[in-house]
């Protein structure tokens, strides 16, 4: 079995280096497509670990147009026959769309009852050379797929007759290279505060009133279910908001370029508007008015200062991500939740999953290849867990493709910015 793993393609983003749009709005392959093709070539499974399509900053037609060109060209080039798609935060809404197709639309179309699922964990088992999806029945030949995504890979008059099969798992894929060895592959957005905020907030406020899908402790399904409102909002809602989306994209581009003129203007307007809503009465009203003005201005200045330090591209081989105590706590909590998911996955597939000793993730765009010293690691479950990052495929970013092959040592291909 040969596996290639990449992440954070961001198809639809104007700075994507794999598919872009010219001034006339015509989509074309980007400057790094050839390097991507060579890095993932000859793979039985191409694993794409989130933020593959970018609905946060691009509308659906733009993102899907870029994806159609990109995946159809991959199909023509014959790099793989199967894709394992693990959505992230920028394409989270694609996961909910797949759930709708598989668990609501298809059953109703077949005159059956709709189902409800939050997660579908997957396993790539090197011993059998097979992909297994927990709780999902394959066809008689042992294959999955059959989703609308397959058709992304054969668009146009000269498109290949056979599509690439898309297999969607969320939020985790487990690699089992050998008995007793497991590798967790996940996008990594649940390691960050915003994408796991509602789960943490709800547990602190509701406490024992909150019903957890995992029972006494949160399961991975709880991460997905409880954080759904904010995930949907940031995943696609802003990107599909017409004129508001245009402003959001312009601000993103300007901030990355170090231009805060528009942001400063909007922040000053916001401060003025909020100040107009705050009214005080009584003898101390001038003092209260002064203090409220200073509070609003301090919040504005804090936000602008944070944007001033926004990196224009990902630093090379950053290993300090896990040094934050908050990040460590979220990572530990997520790893513990994975144990419950692993138990369910083992029961469904019959494949034994050990506690992962390696985590491959994307999300941060901070590339970290194999064999870097010092490594990014965390001691948990009484063992040292190593973390590696795929980087990203936006302009001026370094990307990494990880390669796993039966009977061979893992390797990676670094595509510099």
C-alpha positions as MATLAB code, in Angstrom:
seq = 'XXXXXXXXXXXXXXXXXXXXXXXXXXXXXXXXXXXXXXXXXXXXXXXXXXXXXXXXXXXXXXXXXXXXXXXXXXXXXXXXXXXXXXXXXXXXXXXXXXXXXXXXXXXXXXXXXXXXXXXXXXXXXXXXXXXXXXXXXXXXXXXXXXXXXXXXXXXXXXXXXXXXXXXXXXXXXXXXXXXXXXXXXXXXXXXXXXXXXXXXXXXXXXXXXXXXXXXXXXXXXXXXXXXXXXXXXXXXXXXXXXXXXXXXXXXXXXXXXXXXXXXXXXXXXXXXXXXXXXXXXXXXXXXXXXXXXXXXXXXXXXXXXXXXXXXXXXXXXXXXXXXXXXXXXXXXXXXXXXXXXXXXXXXXXXXXXXXXXXXXXXXXXXXXXXXXXXXXXXXXXXXXXXXXXXXXXXXXXXXXXXXXXXXXXXXXXXXXX';
ca = [
       0.000    0.000    0.000;
       1.252    3.462   -0.936;
      -0.187    6.538    0.767;
       0.468   10.236    0.165;
      -0.757   12.793    2.707;
      -1.217   16.530    2.064;
      -3.329   19.288    3.552;
      -4.457   22.909    3.296;
      -4.787   23.208   -0.484;
      -7.364   26.032   -0.082;
      -8.869   25.657   -3.551;
     -10.872   28.819   -4.195;
      -8.604   31.133   -2.209;
      -7.107   33.829   -4.434;
      -3.631   33.003   -3.109;
      -3.874   29.240   -3.748;
      -0.789   28.001   -5.620;
      -2.500   24.917   -7.115;
      -5.428   26.489   -8.971;
      -6.017   30.194   -9.518;
      -8.073   32.630  -11.579;
      -6.792   35.041  -14.205;
      -8.044   38.614  -14.574;
     -10.929   37.426  -16.729;
     -12.024   35.057  -13.989;
     -10.945   31.914  -15.852;
      -9.595   29.172  -13.614;
      -6.192   27.728  -14.436;
      -3.668   25.446  -12.806;
      -1.384   27.205  -10.366;
       2.419   27.451  -10.335;
       2.898   24.597   -7.842;
       0.570   22.060   -9.449;
       3.430   20.125  -11.080;
       5.278   19.866   -7.757;
       2.127   18.663   -6.021;
       1.503   16.070   -8.741;
       5.042   14.726   -8.510;
       4.955   14.609   -4.704;
       1.721   12.561   -4.509;
       2.189   10.459   -7.663;
       1.773    6.683   -7.703;
      -0.294    6.525   -4.521;
      -3.004    3.961   -3.833;
      -4.649    6.497   -1.555;
      -4.186   10.256   -1.605;
      -5.142   11.540    1.845;
      -6.208   15.199    1.939;
      -6.372   16.424    5.505;
      -8.696   19.397    5.495;
      -9.055   22.898    4.075;
      -8.952   21.335    0.620;
     -11.759   23.556   -0.639;
     -12.002   26.951    1.019;
     -15.578   28.063    1.628;
     -14.587   30.538    4.336;
     -13.202   33.086    1.885;
     -14.570   31.853   -1.460;
     -18.132   31.368   -2.611;
     -19.275   27.913   -3.647;
     -19.015   28.455   -7.403;
     -15.443   29.771   -7.142;
     -14.238   26.991   -4.827;
     -15.887   24.202   -6.807;
     -14.676   25.591  -10.137;
     -11.088   25.467   -8.853;
     -11.680   21.978   -7.459;
     -13.122   20.689  -10.738;
     -10.088   21.799  -12.713;
      -7.631   20.553  -10.091;
      -9.118   17.098   -9.500;
      -9.862   16.488  -13.173;
      -6.212   17.186  -13.945;
      -5.124   14.837  -11.143;
      -7.348   12.212  -12.741;
      -5.822   12.797  -16.174;
      -2.338   12.525  -14.676;
      -3.253    9.238  -13.014;
      -1.707   10.070   -9.653;
      -4.247    8.020   -7.648;
      -7.523    6.158   -7.974;
      -8.837    6.921   -4.500;
      -8.881   10.003   -2.295;
      -9.491    9.945    1.440;
     -10.899   13.368    2.259;
     -10.724   14.493    5.892;
     -12.448   17.906    6.033;
     -11.070   20.716    8.183;
     -12.489   24.037    9.340;
     -12.548   25.908    6.012;
     -14.420   23.019    4.351;
     -16.361   21.778    7.380;
     -19.623   22.484    5.583;
     -18.619   19.878    2.997;
     -18.732   17.288    5.781;
     -22.281   18.284    6.708;
     -23.209   18.161    3.005;
     -21.858   14.600    2.715;
     -23.767   13.629    5.865;
     -26.925   15.031    4.317;
     -26.406   13.033    1.127;
     -25.524    9.752    2.825;
     -27.853    9.872    5.823;
     -30.833   11.969    4.759;
     -31.191   12.409    0.997;
     -30.240    8.886   -0.107;
     -32.354    7.043    2.515;
     -35.398    9.203    1.800;
     -34.934    8.726   -1.954;
     -34.936    4.959   -1.303;
     -38.113    5.326    0.809;
     -36.203    4.637    3.994;
     -35.726    6.503    7.250;
     -33.062    9.192    7.620;
     -30.183    8.598   10.024;
     -28.047   10.865   12.165;
     -24.265   10.612   12.452;
     -21.728   13.102   13.676;
     -18.494   11.338   12.756;
     -17.164    8.614   10.477;
     -13.661    7.499   11.531;
     -11.568    5.682    8.954;
      -8.680    3.209    9.010;
      -6.012    2.574    6.396;
      -4.784   -0.893    7.314;
      -1.422   -1.784    5.789;
      -1.862   -5.461    6.618;
      -4.867   -5.843    4.320;
      -4.194   -2.854    2.059;
      -7.749   -1.673    2.622;
      -9.620    1.423    3.684;
     -12.277    0.749    6.329;
     -14.957    3.211    7.409;
     -16.431    2.545   10.834;
     -20.174    1.993   10.727;
     -20.386    2.314    6.929;
     -21.232   -0.659    4.701;
     -19.084   -0.994    1.549;
     -20.412   -2.253   -1.750;
     -20.113   -5.972   -2.651;
     -16.577   -5.338   -3.962;
     -15.548   -3.820   -0.618;
     -15.438   -0.230   -1.876;
     -17.025    2.971   -0.647;
     -17.496    6.228   -2.540;
     -20.435    6.993   -4.779;
     -20.648   10.559   -3.478;
     -21.239   13.673   -5.558;
     -17.576   14.551   -5.003;
     -16.477   11.819   -7.428;
     -17.723   13.948  -10.303;
     -15.263   16.725   -9.459;
     -12.590   14.628  -11.179;
     -14.117   14.347  -14.657;
     -15.271   17.735  -15.847;
     -15.007   18.865  -19.473;
     -15.169   17.319  -22.930;
     -11.806   15.542  -22.645;
     -12.313   14.363  -19.062;
     -11.433   10.776  -18.101;
     -14.300    8.298  -18.275;
     -13.665    6.921  -14.767;
     -13.697    9.298  -11.793;
     -11.419    9.295   -8.787;
     -13.293    7.778   -5.855;
     -13.718   10.146   -2.923;
     -13.985    8.566    0.531;
     -14.889   11.083    3.232;
     -14.028   10.537    6.894;
     -14.344   13.011    9.722;
     -12.585   14.150   11.766;
     -10.025   11.348   12.136;
      -8.213    8.824    9.978;
      -6.044    6.161   11.615;
      -3.086    4.613    9.814;
      -2.009    1.147   10.946;
       1.402    0.560    9.311;
       2.140   -2.484   11.478;
       0.577   -4.378   14.394;
       0.824   -2.300   17.561;
       1.444    0.955   15.669;
      -1.159    3.650   15.013;
      -0.882    7.120   13.487;
      -3.609    9.717   14.000;
      -4.285   11.877   10.941;
      -6.560   14.847   11.595;
      -6.814   18.424   10.398;
      -6.093   19.856   13.854;
      -8.668   22.639   14.144;
     -10.068   21.175   17.363;
      -6.674   21.927   18.919;
      -7.479   25.663   18.632;
      -9.728   27.728   20.875;
     -12.380   28.952   18.420;
     -13.132   25.553   16.870;
     -13.570   23.833   20.249;
     -14.935   26.814   22.198;
     -18.587   25.761   22.504;
     -17.695   22.312   23.824;
     -15.481   23.843   26.517;
     -17.970   26.637   27.279;
     -21.004   24.355   27.478;
     -19.274   21.940   29.861;
     -18.246   24.771   32.194;
     -21.703   26.368   32.247;
     -24.148   23.440   31.950;
     -21.929   20.927   33.775;
     -23.880   17.746   34.554;
     -26.946   19.046   32.700;
     -25.078   18.620   29.429;
     -25.704   15.218   27.855;
     -22.509   13.901   26.293;
     -22.588   11.445   23.425;
     -19.505    9.772   24.904;
     -21.148    9.250   28.296;
     -19.201   10.467   31.312;
     -16.368   11.842   29.153;
     -16.608   13.679   25.801;
     -16.228   11.568   22.679;
     -14.928   12.919   19.362;
     -18.600   13.114   18.345;
     -19.107   15.650   21.151;
     -16.369   17.840   19.684;
     -18.192   17.790   16.354;
     -21.755   18.157   17.647;
     -21.252   20.806   20.312;
     -19.035   22.989   18.135;
     -21.241   22.766   15.042;
     -22.829   26.269   15.287;
     -19.547   28.192   15.288;
     -17.918   25.774   12.843;
     -20.705   26.267   10.308;
     -20.582   30.035   10.769;
     -16.861   30.343   10.070;
     -16.646   27.483    7.582;
     -19.016   28.778    4.936;
     -21.507   31.355    6.143;
     -19.149   34.320    5.822;
     -17.848   33.101    2.460;
     -21.375   32.950    1.020;
     -22.551   36.359    2.236;
     -22.348   38.314   -1.040;
     -21.136   41.859   -0.329;
     -20.010   40.961    3.184;
     -17.890   38.177    1.705;
     -16.248   40.671   -0.642;
     -15.284   42.857    2.307;
     -13.994   39.874    4.298;
     -11.799   38.748    1.381;
     -10.459   42.280    0.860;
      -9.605   42.615    4.547;
      -7.882   39.236    4.553;
      -5.746   40.199    1.569;
      -4.863   43.614    3.014;
      -3.982   42.283    6.468;
      -1.693   39.649    4.971;
       0.007   42.459    3.041;
       0.401   44.517    6.217;
      -2.166   47.157    5.207;
      -4.499   47.939    8.117;
      -6.042   51.101    6.658;
      -9.477   49.615    6.056;
      -9.476   47.630    9.309;
      -8.541   50.738   11.294;
     -11.332   52.713    9.616;
     -13.900   50.006   10.409;
     -12.678   49.644   13.995;
     -12.946   53.405   14.574;
     -16.482   53.353   13.196;
     -17.331   50.421   15.460;
     -15.978   52.229   18.521;
     -17.964   55.348   17.631;
     -21.146   53.304   17.104;
     -20.807   51.412   20.393;
     -20.029   54.667   22.192;
     -23.259   56.170   20.843;
     -25.238   53.312   22.372;
     -23.760   53.687   25.852;
     -25.539   56.333   27.939;
     -24.918   57.270   31.555;
     -26.933   59.375   34.004;
     -26.101   60.960   37.315;
     -23.329   62.969   38.813;
     -20.637   60.459   37.837;
     -21.732   60.169   34.201;
     -18.715   62.121   32.815;
     -16.325   59.782   34.608;
     -18.254   56.707   33.457;
     -18.302   58.043   29.904;
     -14.547   58.609   30.010;
     -13.854   55.114   31.336;
     -16.137   53.443   28.775;
     -14.393   55.363   25.974;
     -11.008   54.203   27.216;
     -12.202   50.598   27.451;
     -13.497   50.634   23.875;
     -10.303   52.245   22.612;
      -8.180   49.689   24.494;
     -10.057   46.813   22.874;
      -9.617   48.436   19.462;
      -5.902   49.000   20.007;
      -5.428   45.433   21.260;
      -7.125   44.041   18.139;
      -5.071   46.224   15.808;
      -1.859   45.287   17.598;
      -2.672   41.619   17.115;
      -3.260   42.156   13.395;
      -0.010   44.098   13.098;
       1.910   40.967   14.103;
      -0.062   38.716   11.706;
       2.541   36.640    9.793;
       2.696   37.163    6.037;
       3.654   33.510    5.614;
       4.145   30.434    7.740;
       7.486   30.218    9.572;
       9.713   27.339    8.518;
       9.694   24.275   10.772;
       8.012   25.816   13.801;
       8.173   23.481   16.805;
       6.744   25.686   19.573;
       3.019   25.210   18.830;
       2.595   22.775   21.717;
       4.406   24.985   24.221;
       1.183   26.848   24.986;
      -0.514   25.421   28.077;
      -3.954   26.066   26.567;
      -3.079   24.228   23.365;
      -1.606   21.351   25.353;
      -4.808   21.029   27.376;
      -6.977   20.955   24.257;
      -4.695   18.443   22.527;
      -4.711   16.163   25.572;
      -8.491   16.366   25.805;
      -8.864   15.564   22.141;
      -6.485   12.604   22.341;
      -8.471   11.193   25.259;
     -11.683   11.595   23.265;
     -10.022    9.670   20.430;
      -9.662    6.656   22.725;
     -13.448    6.327   22.904;
     -13.678    6.668   19.128;
     -10.935    4.090   18.641;
     -12.861    1.577   20.756;
     -15.935    2.048   18.563;
     -13.834    1.856   15.405;
     -12.180   -1.393   16.499;
     -15.572   -2.952   17.229;
     -16.846   -1.969   13.767;
     -13.799   -2.976   11.709;
     -12.040   -5.700   13.668;
      -8.722   -3.839   13.329;
      -6.802   -3.314   16.566;
      -5.865    0.307   17.212;
      -3.128    1.128   19.691;
      -2.690    4.530   21.296;
      -1.174    6.734   18.552;
       2.501    7.555   18.868;
       2.396    9.980   15.921;
      -0.037   12.741   14.955;
      -0.078   14.211   11.447;
      -2.053   17.423   11.154;
      -2.447   20.586    9.099;
      -4.412   23.727    9.969;
      -1.584   25.917   11.311;
       0.324   26.102    7.988;
       3.505   25.658   10.023;
       5.377   22.910    8.153;
       7.174   20.323   10.234;
       8.695   17.350    8.386;
      10.012   14.058    9.646;
      13.351   13.888   11.465;
      13.473   17.556   12.468;
      15.434   18.291   15.634;
      14.075   19.306   18.049;
      10.845   17.494   17.250;
       7.419   18.757   18.304;
       6.235   16.303   20.914;
       3.963   15.871   23.892;
       4.128   13.333   26.713;
       0.685   11.786   27.183;
      -0.592    8.341   28.212;
       2.901    7.826   29.648;
       4.493    7.963   26.192;
       6.069   10.525   23.897;
       3.796   11.469   20.992;
       5.397   13.181   18.013;
       3.552   15.768   15.922;
       4.239   16.605   12.269;
       2.594   19.286   10.160;
       1.812   19.414    6.443;
       2.292   23.158    5.960;
       0.117   24.763    3.283;
      -0.259   25.451   -0.431;
      -1.026   29.162   -0.367;
       1.330   31.656   -1.988;
       4.703   31.973   -0.223;
       4.096   28.924    1.992;
       6.099   25.742    2.404;
       4.141   22.512    1.978;
       5.007   18.945    2.938;
       3.677   15.692    1.482;
       4.127   12.700    3.772;
       4.592    9.279    2.166;
       3.912    5.887    3.732;
       4.522    2.590    1.934;
       4.248   -1.000    3.067;
       7.643   -2.385    3.976;
       9.430    0.971    3.732;
      10.336    3.742    6.144;
       8.079    6.813    6.063;
       9.360    9.776    4.070;
       8.281   13.257    3.107;
       8.628   15.649    0.190;
       9.172   19.309    1.080;
       7.872   21.845   -1.462;
       9.449   25.181   -0.485;
       7.755   28.551   -0.817;
];
